[in-house]
Amino acid sequence: MRKIYQELDLQNVKPEIIRQIIQLSFLKVIRKDAIQANHQMTPDTIGLIMAFLIEKVTKTKEIKTVFDPAVGTANLLTTVMNQLKVDGDKNIAGFGIDNDEDMLQVASVSTELQHLDVKLYHQDAITALDIPQCDLAISDLPIGYYPLDENTKNYQTRAKEGHSYVHHLLIEQAMNYLKPGAFGVFLVPSSLFQTKESQSFVKWIQSVAYLQGLINLPAELFANPNAQKSILLLQRQGGNSKQAVKVLLGEFPSFKDKARFASFMNDVSQWVTTNLR
């Protein structure tokens, strides 16, 4: 293995190419070893769409810090950071938190090889974080229940009875570590606002943030319709932020239909100009 590694010349390879190489290698491992769902990477298609939305709704040149409270292998974090470096400041610092040591080891190798300034923390993201207030939060959120009820006492999104949804808690935690006016862009279940906890979740959002958008990903990406996901756009209150007159709602058209997809992207750009600028 050492001999093979020595044959790799990555010094003059662009970070995005290195990220893609690592991703393809990891995908091969996932297929061969049948790795559990929680250990899988955020697909490139979704990561690039999230990066596109971030480019549209934020002033990329002002983004100096970005973090992911469920960073996993850091594929999503590095996808977004590499894109931000193309459009904005080259000196962007990233922060990633995860309680899975194996995933963080992959993230560590990936960020080092890409020469990205990323600090990784092995901890439960529901507990207090040792990171600064950031300019952007992103995450492909884990779905399910958080088992340690004792840790959720100070959370407004905790369930009144039984365990709380971990994705609700992580969204609340992420917004706590954002600067006023900064965006949180999250991959969430499309049924996010259709559960019994959704009323209290919306009430919490209205107290700290503006719900600026919820866009469904194409149904064709999901074998099970119940597993469909959406991209949630939240903006922390304060600064120059304001509630969009018209919340960005809809569903991405099929990625195979280039004309409709390009038209949808133009609609998003028009929405930003009309509602956020």
Secondary structure, 3 states (H helix, E strand, C coil): CHHHHHHCCCCCCCHHHHHHHHHHHHHHHHHHHCCCHHHCCCCHHHHHHHHHHHHHHCCHHHCCEEEECCCCCCHHHHHHHHHHHHHCCCCCEEEEEECCHHHHHHHHHHHHHCCCEEEEEECCCCCCCCCCCEEEEEEECCCCEECCHHHHCCCCCCCCCCCEEHHHHHHHHHHHCEEEEEEEEEEEECCCCCCCCHHHHHHHHHHHEEEEEEEECCHHHCCCHHHCEEEEEEEECCCCCCCCCCCEEEECCCCCCHHHHHHHHHHHHHHHHHHCC
